[in-house]
């Protein structure tokens, strides 16, 4: 083989090798979720399976995070393509609330869909004697990971009830699973968890020790206003919970960024709503996902790709 033929063969080989790499790098979908014992994670896993089918040329992965606040900051930094977040966290991110964990306004966030409500669930060990919000005073309470969506909810609930962390005996900033382990070991009196109904961590707790689900009165929701609304934890949601308990809920959103292409965002939105049964199989909270409510209370601009899908199916902002 001549030098010229060898060079031609080498260049052809390189081009054949490079082509698949370029195609594979066209799309990377990092799904930002939360702790593995929460609701975001199993839903994120289901979403990743849906996207693997819908976007066969993309590499799809799921990342466990500290949830809402971290997810939004990662999206702003271009380190994720879609993430779960509480509505109040999204609102504070757009405003650039430093106390909430946003050093500056996050201007690259784009909405994909409103999905299901998170319920603020305060669960105490029965032996702690905690039955009301007022009873939390002087007790040890876990309020979620620092500056997580759950922790922002905890601050808001206590403030609306005329309380603060200073009223508590001890404040722990722990993820759901770690909070539950401390309660099982009698090292913690109560945990506040913002999640879908039937969250795995609280189900685990209720089968391990006697619990009390603490009511959050409807007037707290009225005091807080949007994006908070009054809600209810139905009887039997957790072991030993014989009665329905009033609480406060806040809508969760799937959020993307302006770095994600219109075509990709369109496919992510369309495939989500065309595969709702897979989401429901991952967690019962997905029963509340409704395409007709997908634009409800959206705190950020809708991604053009998502808007294209909503235009096709006739869904309009409220």
Secondary structure, DSSP 8 states (H G I E B T S, - for coil): --HHHHHHHHHHHHHHHHHHHHHHTS-EEEEE---TTSHHHHHHHHHHHHHHHHTTTSEEEEE--S-HHHHHHHHHTTS-SEEEEEHHHHHHHHHT-GGGT-SS---SEEEEEEEEEEEEEEEEEGGGT--SSGGGBTSEEE--STTSHHHHHHHHHHHHTT--GGGBSEEE---HHHHHHHHHTTS-SEEEEEE-TT-HHHHHHHTTS-EEEE---HHHHHHH-TTEEEEEE-TTSSTT--S-EEEEEEEEEEEEETTS-HHHHHHHHHHHHHTHHHHHHH-GGGGG--GGGTTTT--S-B-HHHHHHHHHHT----
